[in-house]
Amino acid sequence: MEGKDQKFLEFLVQSIVDHPDAVKVERKVDEMGVLLTLHVHPTDMAQVIGRRGSTAQSIRSLLKIVGIKNNARVNLKIAEPEGSTREARSAVDRAVEDVNL
């Protein structure tokens, strides 16, 4: 299974984002199974997560199938990119708090 899950995830995500060259997948194996950490361009996060997390859940389901086929437990972690909307919102919240003193 060496890396088949990683290559599958890279191919899948590169097919749905606007910046396929920014897609990077880190693979780590431990006693719990395989952990794939997905890094994407900040503007592509919405496409990867989908409405109400539906796309991310579908990707996780497909990875579980790949894992079952290869007798491994595969988990996906989507890394929060720098400059994402969540970080931007946090900066705005901090600025508003500073103004309200």
N, C-alpha and C positions, 0 to 999 in steps of 0.2 A: 504494500500500500504506500510505500515510501513516496510521499508527496503527491499522490494522485488526487487526494482531497484538496490540497493546496492549489494545484493546477486547475482543478475543476472550479474552485471558488474564484480564482483570478479570472478565468475565462467568463464565468457567469456575470461577475460584477463589471468587468470591462465592457461587456455587451450592453449594459443598461445605463452607464454613466456618460457624462459629457467629456470627462478628462480621463480616458482609459490609461494613459501613461502614468497617472498619479496613483493608480491602484497598487497597493503593496500588501502582501499577506505574510505574516510571521507564523511559523509552525513550531509548536512546542509539545513534546510528548512527556507525560508523567504517569503516575499510577492511576490517575483519574481518566486517562485517555489522551486524545489529541485536542489541543486548544489552538484554534486558528484566530489570529488577531488581524482584523481587516482595517487598513488605513486607506482613506479616500480623500480626494480634494474636498475642502470645506463646502463648496457649493454643490457637491454631489450627494451630501448626506441625506437630503430629502428624497432623492431617487432611490437610495439604498434602503432607507427605512420604510418609505411608502406611507400611504394614508393609514393612520392608526397602527403603524408597525406591520402592516400586512406583507410588504415586500420582504422585510427582514425575517418575518416568521416563515415565509415561503422558502427563503434561502436556507434557514435553519432546518426545515423539514427535508429539503433536498440533501443537505449535508448528512443528516441522520441516515438517509437511505444509502448514501455512498459509504458511510461508516458501517452499517449493517452488512452491506455486501462484502466488506473487507474485514469483518469481525473486529471493529474498533468503535469506540465511543468518540464522536466528533462534536465538539462544541465551538460555537462562534462568538467572538467578542468583537463588537464594532467600536473601534477607538474614536474618541471624541477629538476631531482635528482642531488645531489652533485656528482661531478666527471663526469658529462655527457660530451659529446663531445663539446657542445657549451661552457661550462665553460673552457674546456681544450683549445679550440681555442682562447678564450679570454685571457688566460694566455700566450699563445704563442704570440699573437698580442702585449700584453704588453711588453713581453721580447724583441721582435723585435724593438718596439719603443724605449726601453731603450738603445739598442745597437746602433741605428741610431742617437741618441742624436742630 
